[in-house]
Amino acid sequence: MPQKGAHGRRLHLPRGKVLGGSHALNACIWVRGDSADYDAWEEMGNSGWGWSDVLPFFKKIENFDGGASATRGGDGPLDVRENFRRNPLQESMVEAAQQAGHTLNPDYNSGDVEGISRMQLNLRDGERFNVWHAYLRPVADHKNLTLITDARVEKVLFDGNRARGVLLHQEGSPKKYWQIPSFFQPVHWVAPKFFCVRAWGRVPS
């Protein structure tokens, strides 16, 4: 639909309806964001979203080829590469930006995104490496994991403050998948007799 804040333009925002989600179709660029944004969220009352809170999780995710440091992780499941073959035009752009007065930022994922930087990509052996490869594929055959495809999740179902299941739509009908209390058992689904769909979710299974 036309976006008021974009001068009435319709914006093309494709989403990844595949295993790995949108991480399977983007440009492979790894961007954490600026620390100031996270701190601003925390100041707005979102406890646990400050930069110091999220940084340990970012580090646990990463297998950064630049090595572990105070801000980067070196032994996580998701490969992050800064050393890869680039088009010479990219290096010319970095050089031109510096000539124009922009500061070279050696690591835009350190918490400071200001300046000109070289991209960091999610690659392994020269090919795209997404969250499906990093997290799900290694355990896809585990007996306590059920992968559901061709479904659209509408919401997460809670028992108190704990997530216990999901409500999704599959083959045109709503279904609930609940976690069974005893550990290491597969989930099961229950289709309610009546359900009014008020809005479609955007989270692919």
C-alpha positions as a printed NumPy array, in Angstrom:
array([[  0.   ,   0.   ,   0.   ],
       [  1.18 ,   3.603,  -0.537],
       [  3.297,   4.878,   2.341],
       [  2.535,   8.401,   3.552],
       [  6.063,   8.862,   4.873],
       [  7.553,   7.871,   1.502],
       [  5.676,  10.398,  -0.665],
       [  2.966,   7.895,  -1.478],
       [  5.339,   5.305,  -2.916],
       [  4.734,   1.575,  -2.636],
       [  7.821,  -0.079,  -1.143],
       [  8.928,  -3.543,  -2.153],
       [  9.924,  -5.375,   1.047],
       [ 10.244,  -9.091,   0.285],
       [ 10.318, -11.461,   3.24 ],
       [ 11.964, -14.854,   3.393],
       [  9.304, -17.564,   3.523],
       [ 11.922, -20.294,   3.678],
       [ 13.994, -22.041,   6.319],
       [ 16.362, -19.341,   7.492],
       [ 13.77 , -16.596,   7.024],
       [ 14.744, -13.292,   5.445],
       [ 18.347, -14.094,   6.279],
       [ 18.148, -16.499,   3.323],
       [ 17.462, -13.777,   0.756],
       [ 19.112, -10.544,   1.852],
       [ 22.545,  -9.322,   0.807],
       [ 24.349, -11.381,   3.51 ],
       [ 25.466,  -8.142,   5.197],
       [ 25.923,  -8.458,   8.97 ],
       [ 24.776,  -5.28 ,  10.747],
       [ 24.166,  -5.085,  14.495],
       [ 23.232,  -1.416,  14.669],
       [ 24.469,   1.493,  16.751],
       [ 24.92 ,   1.197,  20.501],
       [ 23.164,   4.546,  20.988],
       [ 19.943,   3.128,  19.545],
       [ 19.904,   0.242,  22.016],
       [ 20.653,   2.57 ,  24.908],
       [ 17.841,   4.86 ,  23.775],
       [ 15.409,   1.929,  23.806],
       [ 16.481,   1.137,  27.352],
       [ 16.026,   4.782,  28.4  ],
       [ 12.486,   4.607,  26.997],
       [ 11.707,   1.911,  29.548],
       [ 12.706,  -1.246,  27.692],
       [ 14.762,  -2.93 ,  30.379],
       [ 17.341,  -5.389,  29.082],
       [ 17.707,  -3.751,  25.661],
       [ 20.685,  -1.519,  26.417],
       [ 23.89 ,  -2.061,  24.455],
       [ 25.627,  -3.644,  27.434],
       [ 22.709,  -6.087,  27.72 ],
       [ 22.597,  -7.224,  24.089],
       [ 26.34 ,  -7.193,  23.394],
       [ 27.044, -10.55 ,  25.124],
       [ 24.407, -12.197,  22.915],
       [ 25.827, -10.675,  19.756],
       [ 29.221, -12.061,  20.744],
       [ 27.768, -15.528,  21.37 ],
       [ 26.225, -15.534,  17.893],
       [ 29.382, -14.641,  15.973],
       [ 32.256, -16.559,  14.514],
       [ 34.076, -13.421,  13.382],
       [ 37.174, -13.9  ,  11.225],
       [ 38.685, -10.762,  12.768],
       [ 38.912, -12.625,  16.073],
       [ 37.293, -12.264,  19.477],
       [ 37.584,  -8.922,  21.265],
       [ 35.743,  -6.769,  23.777],
       [ 32.986,  -6.232,  21.203],
       [ 33.244,  -9.252,  18.87 ],
       [ 32.744, -12.991,  19.24 ],
       [ 35.073, -15.593,  17.762],
       [ 33.509, -18.998,  18.423],
       [ 29.773, -18.625,  17.796],
       [ 27.771, -20.653,  15.24 ],
       [ 27.226, -17.845,  12.673],
       [ 30.176, -16.987,  10.427],
       [ 30.902, -13.271,   9.946],
       [ 33.578, -12.463,   7.361],
       [ 35.395,  -9.224,   6.642],
       [ 38.154, -10.877,   4.622],
       [ 36.664, -11.858,   1.28 ],
       [ 37.307, -10.951,  -2.333],
       [ 35.787,  -7.584,  -3.171],
       [ 35.073,  -5.84 ,  -6.427],
       [ 37.748,  -3.173,  -7.008],
       [ 34.939,  -0.639,  -7.261],
       [ 34.16 ,  -1.2  ,  -3.577],
       [ 37.697,  -0.286,  -2.57 ],
       [ 37.512,   2.789,  -4.799],
       [ 34.35 ,   3.854,  -2.974],
       [ 36.058,   3.495,   0.411],
       [ 39.002,   5.57 ,  -0.812],
       [ 36.767,   8.229,  -2.388],
       [ 34.707,   8.572,   0.797],
       [ 37.835,   9.244,   2.824],
       [ 38.989,  11.811,   0.273],
       [ 35.603,  13.494,   0.724],
       [ 36.267,  13.811,   4.455],
       [ 34.506,  10.744,   5.869],
       [ 36.306,   8.843,   8.608],
       [ 37.285,   5.238,   7.982],
       [ 35.468,   3.027,  10.472],
       [ 37.373,  -0.274,  10.674],
       [ 34.452,  -2.084,  12.359],
       [ 30.907,  -0.744,  12.07 ],
       [ 29.681,  -3.633,  14.24 ],
       [ 31.656,  -2.445,  17.265],
       [ 28.756,  -0.248,  18.401],
       [ 29.689,   2.859,  16.391],
       [ 28.349,   2.987,  12.831],
       [ 29.683,   6.427,  11.901],
       [ 32.053,   6.719,   8.962],
       [ 32.826,   4.641,   5.887],
       [ 33.355,   0.905,   6.354],
       [ 33.953,  -2.29 ,   4.459],
       [ 31.044,  -4.72 ,   4.559],
       [ 31.016,  -7.782,   6.797],
       [ 29.155, -10.752,   5.354],
       [ 27.649, -14.03 ,   6.551],
       [ 29.68 , -16.405,   4.391],
       [ 31.259, -19.823,   4.663],
       [ 33.553, -21.134,   1.941],
       [ 32.494, -18.261,  -0.27 ],
       [ 28.765, -19.029,  -0.05 ],
       [ 25.833, -17.587,   1.9  ],
       [ 25.693, -18.854,   5.482],
       [ 22.426, -18.03 ,   7.234],
       [ 20.687, -18.918,  10.491],
       [ 19.305, -22.136,   8.966],
       [ 22.868, -23.34 ,   8.324],
       [ 24.143, -22.092,  11.678],
       [ 21.394, -23.222,  14.055],
       [ 18.799, -25.556,  12.552],
       [ 20.552, -27.673,   9.957],
       [ 23.033, -29.168,  12.463],
       [ 20.139, -30.452,  14.622],
       [ 17.441, -30.974,  11.984],
       [ 17.311, -34.727,  12.616],
       [ 16.924, -34.465,  16.401],
       [ 13.88 , -36.357,  17.655],
       [ 12.715, -33.46 ,  19.831],
       [ 12.637, -31.   ,  16.909],
       [  9.709, -30.684,  14.499],
       [ 10.1  , -28.418,  11.457],
       [  6.824, -27.092,  10.075],
       [  6.851, -25.517,   6.617],
       [  4.167, -23.936,   4.408],
       [  2.664, -22.252,   7.455],
       [  2.308, -18.712,   8.723],
       [  2.644, -17.934,  12.421],
       [  0.111, -15.483,  13.786],
       [  1.19 , -15.23 ,  17.408],
       [  3.128, -16.841,  20.224],
       [  0.949, -18.447,  22.909],
       [  1.816, -17.775,  26.544],
       [  1.156, -19.545,  29.806],
       [  1.657, -16.697,  32.251],
       [  4.927, -15.103,  31.182],
       [  6.346, -18.211,  29.471],
       [  5.98 , -18.954,  25.769],
       [  4.364, -22.392,  25.438],
       [  3.248, -22.615,  21.829],
       [  2.32 , -20.87 ,  18.6  ],
       [ -0.872, -20.235,  16.683],
       [ -0.323, -20.716,  12.965],
       [ -2.229, -21.167,   9.741],
       [ -1.521, -24.214,   7.621],
       [ -3.469, -25.428,   4.588],
       [ -6.025, -22.689,   5.189],
       [ -6.923, -23.568,   8.771],
       [ -5.74 , -22.309,  12.179],
       [ -3.777, -24.718,  14.337],
       [ -2.218, -24.475,  17.764],
       [  1.088, -26.148,  18.503],
       [  1.763, -26.527,  22.207],
       [  4.837, -27.589,  24.093],
       [  4.138, -30.803,  25.985],
       [  5.273, -30.376,  29.625],
       [  7.523, -33.427,  29.711],
       [ 10.868, -32.629,  28.168],
       [ 12.076, -34.122,  24.865],
       [  8.592, -34.871,  23.556],
       [  7.33 , -33.571,  20.223],
       [  4.703, -30.852,  20.094],
       [  1.156, -31.649,  19.019],
       [ -1.526, -29.494,  17.463],
       [ -5.14 , -28.742,  18.242],
       [ -7.436, -27.093,  15.67 ],
       [-10.161, -25.05 ,  17.382],
       [-13.71 , -25.366,  16.028],
       [-14.147, -21.642,  15.575],
       [-11.551, -18.979,  15.016],
       [-11.851, -15.489,  13.578],
       [ -8.738, -14.314,  11.749],
       [ -8.306, -10.635,  12.557],
       [ -4.844, -10.092,  11.043],
       [ -2.197, -12.128,   9.31 ],
       [  1.183, -12.38 ,  10.981],
       [  4.44 , -11.774,   9.164],
       [  6.61 , -14.412,  10.811],
       [  7.223, -17.417,   8.529],
       [  7.688, -20.822,  10.115]])
